């Protein structure tokens, strides 16, 4: 059996997946930067990202509770959940490195909920107060994203509610540099995170972690 997802690993998943974050959330981050004054921009970006990370934390606690419930029903479910987590990490690595887009089907599966949420984001985007920025971030945390789903699958497999919430907090912290760069128009950091070699290294990291996960489950008892 694998060890629970460490907080450091969750942080690295967010950090190494930052190139994907720039694709998924770079537009909204840039829009926040353009609609804010230079003085209020850092605070607006912080409010938005705090709301986004809070959603990740709540989702982490929710899926970990679900994983705990499934584990109590049947121990085999834990193996199934961890196997899914390993496979999703491999697919996410292939996606981040842009070697294949197989994971897009998973993101498309979340579009039904997002279609109901998205109209509210437009209303909040027109407002510049910090409360609206925070709520916008919370809603944006529901954006269909294969990287988030991959990490949540890990959290569910660990079946630890408090640990799941903390892991998703660390994951969110790992995505901060990319999205702050997008909001603050830090072109050099954005280019670095989106560089081909950065994506390749990130993809290899995710694929390797997924393979280690599967090996630990099925071949290293």
Protein Blocks (a to p, Z undefined) as FASTA:
>chain_A
ZZdddfklmmmmmmmmmmmmmmmmmmmmmmmmmmpcfklmmmmmmmmmmmmmmmmmmmmm
mmmmmmmmmmmmomklmmmmmmmmmmmmmmmmmmmnopacklmmmmmmmmmmmmmmmmmm
mmmmmpcbfklmmmmmmmmmmpccfklmmmmmmmmmnopaklmmmmmmmmmmmmmmmmmm
mmnopaklmmmmmpmklmmmmmmmmmmmmmmmmmmmmmmZZ
